[in-house]
Amino acid sequence: MASQEPPRRRRRLPPTAKPQEPAATAIHDLGEDLLLDIFLRLPSLPSLVRAAFTCRTFLAVVRSSPDFRRRFRALHPHPLVGFFFEVDGCDVPSFSPVRRRSDPDLAAAVRGADVFLTRLPYHEDADPGWTIADGHGGCLLLLLNSDTEQIAAYNPLTRALHLLPMPPEKKISKGRRGKFNLRDFFLLLSDETPGSLRVVCLCHDKSRVRAVLYSSGTKEWQVLPWSVAAPAQPSGKKHWLRHGRRANGNLYWEHAQQAYMIVLDTTALEFSFMDLPDYLKGQGPIHMIGETKDGRRCMVFTIGFLLLISFWRVDTDGVEKWIIDHTFPLEEEILRATEGTRDDDDELILKVWAVMDGIVYLSSFCGDPHLPCWFLSFCLQTGKLEKLFHRSFFNSHFPYIMAWPPSLIGSSVSP
């Protein structure tokens, strides 16, 4: 009988090891390049500010990359926060916000801003009160009446305030005879040097111009030399230049009667002259100098319901001049936008107020400046017309644009 083999003992298998879950990756573990790529996809500048101040790591990453600032600006235009309006008999201008429900971060920025300008010094007897002369980099440049002779540069979002005196007329008139005129104060800021500022003012006599410059570094006004004589001047006119405009790093003053403009390069502080088309000669402020989204210098004006954009470039004859590049017919859109707020037989007039970052700010009114009108914006890149608000045309107004905050510039974060 064959012997039986003993039963085999089953091998005991080791207990099945539970699979280890992958370690969770927190957003703080991401590298700088990936974080900046995520921040680049945020919808607006207020959203970036909110994200950057979530933690010290995010703030340090955003502050340390000038290249990121350039890329973000190229993708996201500086947001329009609202408009400041000059009000007769008021100590400070009033403010009307632009309400966009789709951007809660912008609404939060408006709520936190000092739009009532409470940090400005109060002068009970000042008449008129503070008036807006210019705005740049999120700051307002305001002037008080000639009795107090005060100038203020104020950022309602950061509440940074600079006070400076008016230019000393004795220093300007020293060593010369004849009358001169001071006009148009402009604020010059640099993104790379937060906290510093310059203010430039135009001085002119019957045939020449010069710049008067204030620097926060020296805290003094510097009177620059007279420029060469202008090509032509009106006879017997005290003010032969219209109010100046800013665009593309330069300041522009149109001659009141001749077809040219005076241009001041704000970096080199040198004057030059630029011809205007003959059809704009002596026509008044029907055009506006500005810049496109990519920083190109442009000129925008209206003829009826046509919006025309011109660029300064070389023509086929080899001469630089203003050349009309594109026309935008707006009659159908304007009539539809203003429907219900005007009579059908009212004659609408379009006026361009400013051209900033490729956005044209304009208004449509029915001839009487005391009647309410629509304030509109038109994007030169997309051709989209947008209604902003309905208000009296008569009050001078200034669009307030949110600039890149100084707190997001730098290479480190203070402890």
Residue pairs with C-beta under 8 A, 6 or more apart in sequence:
27 35
28 55
28 57
30 38
32 61
32 64
32 65
35 58
35 61
36 61
36 62
36 65
36 68
39 48
39 51
39 52
39 58
39 61
39 62
39 68
39 72
40 68
40 71
40 72
40 75
42 48
42 51
42 76
43 76
43 103
43 105
44 76
44 79
44 103
44 105
44 106
45 72
45 76
45 78
45 79
45 402
45 404
46 79
46 103
46 105
46 106
46 108
46 109
46 402
47 103
47 105
48 62
48 72
48 76
48 408
49 105
49 109
49 405
49 407
49 408
50 105
50 108
51 58
52 58
52 59
52 62
52 63
52 408
53 59
56 413
59 408
59 413
60 412
60 413
62 68
62 408
63 408
63 409
63 410
63 411
63 412
63 413
64 410
64 411
64 412
66 192
69 191
69 404
69 408
69 409
73 404
74 294
77 293
77 357
77 358
77 359
78 356
78 357
78 401
78 402
78 403
78 404
79 103
79 106
79 401
79 402
80 98
80 359
80 377
80 388
80 399
80 400
80 401
80 402
81 97
81 98
81 106
81 109
81 110
81 113
81 157
81 400
81 401
81 402
82 95
82 96
82 97
82 98
82 110
82 115
82 399
82 400
83 95
83 96
83 98
83 375
83 388
83 389
83 397
83 398
83 399
83 400
84 93
84 94
84 95
84 132
84 140
84 397
84 398
84 400
85 93
85 94
85 95
85 96
85 391
85 395
85 396
85 397
85 398
86 93
86 131
86 132
86 395
86 396
86 397
87 93
87 94
87 395
88 128
90 129
91 122
91 123
91 126
91 129
91 130
92 116
92 117
92 120
92 129
92 130
93 117
93 130
93 131
93 132
93 398
95 115
95 116
95 400
96 389
96 391
97 110
97 115
98 388
98 389
99 107
100 106
100 107
101 107
106 402
109 157
109 402
112 157
113 156
113 157
114 156
114 157
114 159
115 156
117 130
117 140
117 142
117 154
117 156
119 154
119 159
119 161
120 130
120 142
120 152
120 154
120 161
121 150
121 152
121 163
123 129
123 144
123 148
125 147
126 144
126 145
126 147
126 148
127 145
128 145
129 144
129 145
130 142
130 143
130 144
130 152
131 142
131 143
131 144
132 140
132 141
132 142
132 396
132 398
133 141
133 142
133 143
133 151
133 184
133 185
133 186
133 187
134 140
134 141
134 185
134 186
134 187
134 246
135 141
135 187
135 398
135 400
135 401
136 186
136 187
136 188
136 189
136 246
136 403
137 187
137 189
137 191
137 403
137 404
138 155
138 157
138 158
138 401
138 402
138 403
138 404
138 405
139 153
139 154
139 155
139 160
139 187
139 189
139 197
139 403
140 152
140 153
140 154
140 155
140 156
140 398
140 400
141 151
141 152
141 153
141 185
141 186
141 187
141 199
142 151
142 152
142 153
142 154
143 150
143 151
143 185
144 150
144 151
144 152
146 166
149 165
149 166
150 163
150 164
150 165
150 166
151 163
151 164
151 165
151 166
151 185
151 199
152 161
152 162
152 163
152 164
153 161
153 162
153 164
153 187
153 197
153 199
154 160
154 161
154 162
155 161
156 400
157 402
157 405
158 405
158 406
158 407
160 195
160 406
162 197
162 216
164 199
164 214
164 216
164 219
165 221
167 182
167 201
167 212
167 214
167 221
167 223
168 221
169 182
171 221
171 223
172 180
172 182
172 203
172 212
172 223
173 180
178 205
178 206
179 205
179 238
180 203
180 204
180 205
181 203
181 204
181 205
181 238
181 239
182 201
182 202
182 203
182 212
183 201
183 202
183 204
183 239
183 241
183 243
183 244
184 201
184 202
184 243
184 244
184 251
184 253
185 199
185 200
185 201
186 199
186 200
186 201
186 244
186 246
186 251
186 266
187 197
187 198
187 199
188 197
188 198
188 199
188 200
188 266
189 196
189 197
189 198
190 196
191 404
191 409
192 409
194 406
194 409
194 410
195 216
195 406
196 215
196 216
196 217
197 215
197 216
198 213
198 214
198 215
198 216
199 213
199 214
200 211
200 212
200 213
200 214
200 251
200 264
200 266
200 269
201 211
201 212
201 213
201 214
202 209
202 210
202 211
202 212
202 241
202 244
202 251
202 253
202 264
203 209
203 210
203 211
203 212
203 223
204 210
204 240
204 241
206 233
206 240
207 229
207 230
207 233
208 226
208 227
208 228
208 229
208 230
209 226
209 227
209 230
209 241
209 253
209 262
209 271
210 223
210 224
210 225
210 226
210 227
211 224
211 264
211 269
211 271
212 221
212 222
212 223
212 224
213 221
213 222
213 224
213 269
214 220
214 221
214 222
215 222
224 269
227 270
227 271
228 271
230 255
230 262
230 273
231 258
231 260
231 273
232 255
232 258
232 260
233 240
233 258
234 240
234 255
234 256
234 257
234 258
237 256
237 257
239 256
240 255
240 256
240 257
241 253
241 254
241 255
241 256
241 262
242 253
242 254
242 255
242 256
242 284
242 285
243 253
243 285
244 251
244 252
244 253
245 251
245 252
245 253
245 288
245 289
245 290
246 252
246 289
247 289
247 290
247 291
247 297
247 298
247 355
248 291
248 295
248 296
248 297
249 265
249 266
249 267
250 263
250 264
250 265
250 266
250 297
251 263
251 264
251 266
252 261
252 262
252 263
252 264
252 274
252 289
253 261
253 262
254 261
254 276
254 285
255 261
255 262
255 276
256 282
257 281
257 282
258 281
258 282
259 275
259 276
259 277
259 278
259 280
259 281
259 282
260 273
260 274
260 275
260 276
261 273
261 274
261 276
261 289
262 271
262 272
262 273
262 274
263 271
263 272
263 273
263 274
264 270
264 271
265 271
265 272
274 312
275 321
275 322
276 322
277 310
277 321
277 322
280 286
280 287
280 301
286 301
286 302
287 299
287 300
287 301
287 352
288 299
288 300
288 301
288 352
288 353
288 354
288 355
288 360
289 297
289 298
289 299
289 355
290 297
290 298
290 299
290 300
290 354
290 355
290 356
290 360
291 297
291 298
291 355
291 356
291 357
291 358
292 298
292 358
292 380
292 381
293 357
293 358
293 380
293 381
294 358
296 311
297 311
297 312
298 309
298 310
298 311
298 355
298 380
299 309
299 310
299 311
299 312
299 322
300 307
300 308
300 309
300 310
300 352
300 355
300 360
300 380
301 307
301 308
301 310
301 352
302 308
302 350
302 351
302 352
302 362
304 331
304 350
305 329
305 330
305 331
305 334
305 348
305 350
306 327
306 328
306 329
306 330
307 327
307 328
307 330
307 350
307 352
307 360
307 362
307 378
308 324
308 326
308 327
308 328
309 324
309 325
309 326
309 327
309 328
309 380
310 322
310 323
310 324
310 325
311 322
311 323
311 325
312 320
312 321
312 322
312 323
313 320
313 321
313 323
314 320
315 321
315 323
328 378
328 383
330 350
330 378
330 385
333 385
334 348
334 350
334 364
334 376
334 385
335 348
337 364
337 374
337 376
337 385
337 387
338 348
338 364
338 374
341 372
341 374
341 390
342 348
342 366
343 366
346 366
346 367
347 366
347 367
348 364
348 365
348 366
349 364
349 365
349 366
349 367
350 362
350 363
350 364
351 362
351 363
351 365
352 360
352 361
352 362
353 361
353 362
353 363
353 397
353 399
354 360
354 361
354 399
355 361
356 399
356 401
357 401
358 379
358 380
358 381
359 377
359 378
359 379
359 380
360 377
360 378
360 379
360 380
361 375
361 376
361 377
361 399
362 375
362 376
362 377
362 378
363 373
363 374
363 375
363 376
363 393
364 373
364 374
364 376
365 371
365 373
365 393
366 373
369 392
369 393
369 394
370 392
370 393
370 394
371 392
371 393
372 390
372 391
372 392
372 393
373 390
373 391
373 392
373 393
374 387
374 388
374 389
374 390
375 387
375 388
375 389
375 390
375 391
375 397
376 385
376 386
376 387
376 388
377 385
377 386
377 388
378 384
378 385
378 386
379 386
